[in-house]
């Protein structure tokens, strides 16, 4: 949260300067108009003032813990779409009162105006990774939360868990667990017979180096099936980020980095998108998109991009190497966006790209969308890019 605090200060400072400049400009125009009106013997009116911007910045750290100095890095936010007053945020925040207690999440039930820490994750003290989702289209009074967490033990363990009440102090119910995976990224959709849950993971249990995987549950988390979505040869693994996205009609996309080469400092990667039209409920899912170059599952949005890899602070306090995101229009599953960062072509450290498809991922814009490509430190404008863990080979942004 230190990084976010600095960013907020910069944003607020810029906004203040802009407001001052606008006020001076309007006042100057008013004075000029008044003088001109006096000369012409007429009453002139200054240009109408634009509506003021209302931006509220809220510190998630409860006031009772305002003296804490933790890094609280890698924040993540989930909002209940049917009742946006209910929000859950997470970060690498330790339990503030007990080394043996559960790692907490931040909960708001008033649209983000106030927050409390609720120690309900099934991980002791602090998570090594966490994302979560509240199923779109479902309306539990206080949120039906699905989470994917990594425990910071010697053998990092994935737990996929759920609670039907984010305000309850009860520990989340663990529905699935296994080790040797990384970077869980959760999405969920509420349907008539229960939630459908999609967890993108980098699964080192998969054979042949095809580690890009989506864990799928179509029964609210009672059972999960791990589905490898990489169809091509890798250098031994795919990139850490595996990002699912689900639309309201049940169309599920997933994006991942197909690592083809890695020399320890740079990954040569394809940006790959797969799709399933039946919510991954049928046998052999995620086969709907085939690339015309090899007729294998997974559309290659771009091929052979160079992605710098650094497991130490490179952009401010940020590590780099696996920044990837995908977003689908929840009301029109034909429109989907994918964003990633790579080395670029002008010698910049990191360049952000965003491409769009309007035909369900079959074809993609050949160039970046206007006003989205940003070099060097412009890595914060993203569709939803996050998650790292503490394993140097298994995660980072």
N, C-alpha and C positions, 0 to 999 in steps of 0.2 A: 504494500500500500504506500510505501515511501515513494515509489515511482509515480503512482497515481496522484499522490499529494503534490509532487512537483509539477506534474502536468496540469493539475487543476489550478495551481497558482499561476502558471503561465497563461492558461486560458482565461482566468479571471482578470489577470493583468492586461491581457490583450483586449478583453471585453471592456474593461474600464477605460482604456485609452481610446477605443473606438467610440464609446459613449460620450467621452469628453469631446472628441473631435466632432461628432455629430451635433452635440449641443452647441458648440462654438459655431459650427456651420449654420445651424438653424437660426441662432441668435443673430449671426452676421447678416443672414438673408433678411430677417425681420427688420433690422436697422436700415438696410439698404432700401427695402420696400417702403418703409415709413418715410424716409427722406425723399424717395422718388414720388410718393403720393403727395407729399407736401408741395413739391415743385409743380406737379401737374394739377393740383387742386382737386384731387380725387382720393377716395379711400381705397387703398389696395390691401389685399389680404396676403399674408405670408403663406408659403406652402404648408399644407396640412402635415402635422407630425406623424411619422409612421408609428404603428403600435409598438409599445415597449416590449422587449424580450423578457420573459420571466424564466430564469434559470435558478434552480435550487440545488445546492450541493449539500449532501448529507454525509456525515461521517458515520460509517457503519459500526465503528468501535463504540460500545456503550460508554456513557460518561463515567460509569464506575470503574472502567478499565482504561481511562484516557492516559494513564501513565505508562502503558505498555510500550515496548520498543521492538517488537518482533518484526520480521520482514513482511509477514502476511502477504506473500507473493502469489501470483497466478490466480487472480480473482475470477470467479465464474458466477453467473446469475441466471436463475430460472424464474419465470413468471407464470402464474396460472392464468391462462387466456380467458377462461370463463369468469374469473374473478380476479382481476389484476391487482386488487388490494393485497393479495397473498403473494409474497416473493421470498425466495430463498437464495442466499449468496454463500459462497465458500471461498476459502483461500488456504494457504498453508499456515493456518492459525492453530497454535497449541491450546489445549485445555488450560485455562488460566488458573485453575485452583487445584488440580490434581494430576500428577504424572501417571497415575494409573487409570484415570477417568477416560471417557470417550472423547475423541476429537469432535469439535463443535462445527455447526453451521450457523450462519446468521439468518434470522427470520424476521420478516416484517409482515404485519397484518393490516397496515394502514397505508398501503401504496408507497412504501419506502420512506415515510416521514420519520419513523422510529424503528429501531432494530434491537433485538436481543440475541445473545449467544445461546444456542440450544445444543448441548452435548449429546447428540443422538446417533452419530455415525458409528458403525461397528468396528472402529479402529482405535487403538489405544493412543491417547494424548494428541497425536498429530498425524495427518495423512501424508503420504508421499505422492499422492495424486488423487484428485477428486473432480468429477463432473456430475451433474444431476439434471433431471428434467421432470416437469409435471405434465402429464399426458394432455396434449391438446384435445379439446372437445369434451373434456370431462370436468365435472364441477363438484369435487369434494369440498365441504365447507371450509376446511383449513388445509387443503392441498394434499394430493396423492403424489408423493415424491419418490422417484426412482433414482438411485445413485450407484455410481461405480467408483470404488475406492481402492487404493493401494495402501497396504500396511507397510510401515518402515522397518520391517524385520529383516533378518539376514536373507531369507528367501521371500522376496517381495510377493505378496499375496493379493490377488484380485478378489474383492467381494462385491457382488451385485445384490443390492438390498432395496427395501421399500418401507415406507411408512404411509399410513392413510391420514395422518394428522401431524403436520409439521409443528404444531404448537404443543404436542405431547412430549413429555420427558422420557418416554420409553425408547429404548435403543431400537434402531431400525432392524427390521426382520431380514436376516441374510438368506437369500434364496439360491445363490450359486457362489461357489468359491473354487479357485484353482491358482496355481503359481506359474511363473515363467511367462508372464504377459506384461504388457506395458500400455500406458496412456489410454485408459478407458474414456470414451466419449459417448455420452448417453443422449438418446432422443426417444420420445414416446408418443403414441397416438391412442386416444381413447376410442374404443369401438363398443358395439352393443354387448358383446360377451366378455369384455375385459380389456385391459390395456395390452397393446402390442409395443414391445420394447426392443430398441436396437442400440447395441453398444459396440462402437468401433474400437478394436484393440490391435496392438501389434503382438501377435501370438507366436512365441518361439517354440510352441509345441507342434506347429504345423510342419509337415514334411517338405523337403525340397526348397527351403528358403522362401516359401510362399507365405510370408508372415502376416500380410494384410488380411484382417479377419473382421467379420461382424457377428457378434453374438446376438441371436434372435430368440425372443420369447413371444409367442402368440397367445399365451394364457396368463398374462399378468405377472410373469416372473416365476410361476410355479416350476417351469422347465425351460431350459435354454439349449439351443443348438449353435455350435460354433461353425461358421461358414467361411472358408477361405475364398477370397475374391480376387486373388492374383492368379492370372492365367499364363504369365510369361516367366522366362528365366530371370533370376535376380542375382546380385552379387553375394547372396547368402541370407539376405533379409530385405524387406521393404523398409521405407522410411517410417519413423515412429508414428506419424499422424495418420489415423484412419478415421474419416469424418462422415458419419451418416447424416441424412436429412430426410424428413418424411413430410409428405403433403397430406391434405385432408382427405383425398380420395384413396389413400393407401399406397400411393406410389412412393417407393423408397429409393433414394440415391445414396451412393457412397463414393467419396473421393479418397485417393491415396497417392503417395509417392512410390512409383515402381523404381527401386534403386537398381541400376544396371551396372554401375561401377562405383567404387569408393576407395580413395587412397589415404584415408585418415584425416584429410582436410577438406575435400570436396566430393560431394556425391553427384554423379551423373544420373539424372532421374527423368522418367516420364511422369507427367501428371495424368492420372487415369481416373475415369468416372465410370461406375457401373450403375445399373438400374434394375429394379424389379417392380412389375406392375400389379402384383397380387399381395403386396405386403410381406413378401418372403414367406408366404404360407404354403406354397407348392413345392414339390420336389425340385431339386437343382435350381435354386433361386439365383438371382442377379446375373442372368444371361441375356437380358433384353437388348443390351447395347453391344454390338460387335464392331470392331474397328475394320474398315475396308482394307487396310494394309496387310492384315494377316488373318482376318475373320475370327479372331479370338475375342472372348468376352472382355469388355472394358474398352471404352472409347478413349483414345489417346488425344487429350486436349492439346498438349504440346509434347515433343519428344526431345530427350537428350539435353535438358537444361542443367546448368551447373549451379549447385547449391552449396555454398560455403558452410562448413561445419565447425563450430567452436563450442567447447564445453566450459569455457570460461567467459567472464563478462566481455562482450565485444561491442555492443551498442548500449552505452550506458552500463546498466547492471544486467542487461539481457544477454543470454546465450542465443545462438542462432543455429538453424539447420533443419527445422521441420515446421515451417509456418505454412499452414494449409487450412482452407475453409471452403464449405459449400453451403449454399442457401437455395431453397426452392420456394416459389410462390405458394403459400398454403392453399390458395383458392384456384390456382391454375398451374398444375404440375408440369405443363409444357415449358414453363419458364424457369430456368435454373441458372445460378451463377456459381462460378468457382474462382477462388482467389488463392494466390500463393506468392511466395517471395523467393527470388533467386539472385544470382550474381549479376544479372543484367549484361548488357553489351557495351557499357561505357566505363567499365572499371569501377563502378560503384560497389560498395560492400554488399548492399541488399536492396533489391528493387521489388516493389509490390506490383502485382499484375491482377487484373480482374477480367474474366471473359464471360460471355453470356451465350446460352442456347435457348432458342424459342421453339424447338422441335423435339423436346424430351431428351436432349443430350445427343441426338444423332449428329448434329453439326454444331460448331462453335464459332464465335466471332474470330476472325483471323488475326485481329490486333486487339490490344487492350481497349477497354471502354474509355471514352474521353474523360480526362481529369482524374484518372485513378492511378496511373503509373507514377510512382514516387521513388526516387533513389535514396540511398544512404539511410538516414535515421527515420525516414517516414514509414515506420512499420506498424503504427497504431491504427491506421485506417483499414479496418478489415471487416470481413463479413462475420467471422467469429473464429479467431485464431488464438489458440492457447494450448496449454498443457505441456508440462515437462515433468520429468521425474528425476531422481538422483542417480540413475544409472547412466554413465556417460555414453553407452552405445544404444540406449533404449529410449531416449526422449530428449526433446528440446524443441523450443521454438526457434 
